[in-house]
Amino acid sequence: MKALTIYFSHVGETIINNEIKELTKGNTAKVAEKIKEFTECDLYEIEPLEAYPVKYEDCLRIAKKEAKEDIRPEYKKVDLNFENYDVIYLGYPIWEGSFPRILASFLVNQDFKGKIVKPFSTHGGSTSGYSDLELKGLIKNGDVKEILSLQAEKIVNDDIDELIGWVFDY
C-alpha cells in the first residue's frame, strides 16, 4: 500500500509540561518524519501563505479567532495526486480543542474516496479534543480511523513507541 503523510506543524513557542518552550521544529513535523522513517511514505506539509506568529499567546489569539469565525486561511498549493495513495496519515497540533483551521482549508479541496485516513494530533496535555468528529465531517468518502493523540513532552523526548503499532494498524 502506498502511503502519504500530510501535516501542518507550527514552529515557535508551544506548551510542554505547562511551560512555554520554543521549538525550531514543530512537534507534528517530528511525528510526520517518524512515520516517513517507518513507512517510507511521501511527505506533504501544509504551509500557510501567511505564517502564524511564533509567540504562543499571539498564535493562540489567532487560533481562537479562526475557530470562532470559521476562518480558513490560505495555504501554498502544490500538485498532489491523491490517486497514487491508499493510506493518508493526517497530522496537526491541537489548538483550542481542535485542529488549526488551515487544515479545514486543505481538506475541503481533497477527494478521499477509497482512502484510509489515519489522523494524529500533537498537544501539550489537552488530548485531541473534538477534532476527530470535525475531521469526519470534512473528509468525504474516506475511511477515517481512530485518532492517535500524542503529548508534546513525549515527542520532544522521542518517547513515541505507541506510534509504531498505530502506523501499521489499518
C-alpha positions in Angstrom: 0.0 0.0 0.0 1.3 3.4 -1.0 1.2 6.0 1.9 1.3 9.8 2.2 1.7 11.8 5.3 0.0 15.2 5.2 0.6 17.5 8.1 0.5 21.0 9.4 3.1 21.9 12.1 3.8 25.1 14.0 7.3 26.3 14.7 7.9 28.6 17.6 6.6 28.6 21.2 4.5 25.8 22.5 3.4 24.4 25.8 5.3 21.4 27.3 4.7 20.4 30.9 2.7 23.7 31.5 5.7 25.8 30.4 6.2 27.8 27.2 9.1 26.4 25.2 10.4 27.4 21.8 10.9 24.8 19.2 12.9 25.1 16.0 10.9 22.2 14.5 7.2 21.6 15.3 6.0 18.6 17.2 3.7 17.5 14.4 6.6 17.7 11.9 8.7 15.4 14.2 5.9 12.8 14.2 5.4 13.0 10.4 9.1 12.4 9.9 9.0 9.3 12.2 6.1 8.0 10.1 8.1 8.5 7.0 11.0 6.7 8.6 8.7 3.7 9.5 6.8 3.5 6.2 9.0 5.3 3.5 5.8 7.3 2.7 5.8 10.6 0.9 5.5 13.8 3.0 3.4 16.9 2.3 3.5 19.8 4.6 0.5 22.2 4.6 2.2 25.6 4.6 0.2 28.8 5.2 0.6 31.7 2.8 0.8 33.9 5.9 2.9 32.4 8.7 1.4 32.0 12.1 3.1 34.0 14.9 6.0 32.5 16.7 4.8 33.7 20.2 2.4 31.2 21.8 -0.1 33.9 23.1 -0.2 35.6 19.7 -0.8 32.3 17.9 -3.5 31.3 20.4 -5.3 34.6 19.8 -5.4 33.9 16.1 -6.4 30.3 16.6 -9.4 31.3 18.8 -10.5 33.9 16.2 -10.2 31.4 13.3 -12.1 28.7 15.2 -14.9 31.1 16.4 -15.4 32.7 13.0 -14.6 29.5 11.0 -11.8 31.4 9.1 -10.0 29.2 6.7 -6.5 30.5 6.0 -5.0 30.1 2.6 -2.1 27.6 2.1 0.6 27.2 -0.5 -0.8 24.9 -3.1 1.1 22.0 -4.5 0.1 19.4 -7.1 -0.8 16.4 -5.1 -2.2 13.4 -6.9 -4.3 11.5 -4.3 -4.9 8.7 -6.8 -1.4 7.4 -6.1 -2.1 6.7 -2.4 -4.1 4.2 -0.4 -3.3 5.4 3.1 -3.2 9.0 4.2 -1.6 9.9 7.6 -3.0 13.3 8.6 -1.2 15.3 11.4 -1.9 18.5 13.2 -1.4 20.3 16.5 -4.4 20.8 18.8 -5.4 24.4 19.1 -8.4 25.5 21.1 -9.7 21.9 21.4 -9.5 21.1 17.7 -7.3 21.4 14.6 -6.0 24.7 13.2 -8.4 26.0 10.6 -5.8 25.9 7.8 -6.3 22.1 7.9 -10.0 22.7 7.0 -8.9 24.9 4.1 -6.9 22.0 2.8 -9.3 19.1 3.5 -12.4 20.6 1.7 -10.4 20.7 -1.5 -9.5 17.0 -1.5 -11.2 13.7 -2.5 -10.5 10.9 -0.1 -12.7 8.4 -1.9 -11.4 4.9 -1.2 -8.6 6.1 1.1 -7.7 5.0 4.6 -7.2 8.2 6.6 -5.3 7.9 9.9 -5.3 11.2 11.8 -2.8 12.0 14.5 -2.6 15.1 16.8 0.0 16.6 19.0 -0.8 18.6 22.1 0.5 20.0 25.3 -1.7 17.9 27.5 -5.2 18.6 26.3 -5.9 15.4 24.3 -7.3 15.6 20.7 -10.4 17.4 21.8 -13.2 17.1 19.4 -11.0 17.2 16.3 -11.8 13.7 15.2 -15.5 14.4 15.0 -14.9 17.6 12.9 -12.5 15.7 10.6 -15.1 13.1 9.8 -17.4 15.9 8.7 -14.7 17.4 6.4 -13.3 14.2 4.9 -15.8 13.0 2.4 -15.8 9.4 1.3 -12.6 8.4 3.3 -12.4 5.6 5.8 -11.3 7.7 8.8 -9.7 5.6 11.5 -9.3 6.3 15.2 -7.1 9.3 16.0 -3.7 8.9 17.7 -3.2 11.7 20.2 0.5 12.4 21.3 1.6 14.6 24.1 4.3 17.2 23.3 6.6 16.0 26.2 6.8 12.5 24.7 7.6 13.8 21.2 10.3 16.1 22.4 11.9 13.2 24.3 11.5 10.8 21.4 9.2 8.6 23.5 6.6 7.8 20.9 6.7 4.0 20.9 2.9 3.8 20.6 3.3 5.4 17.1 4.8 2.2 15.6 1.8 0.0 16.3 -0.6 2.7 15.3 1.1 3.3 11.9 0.6 -0.2 10.7 -2.9 -0.9 12.3 -5.4 -0.4 9.5 
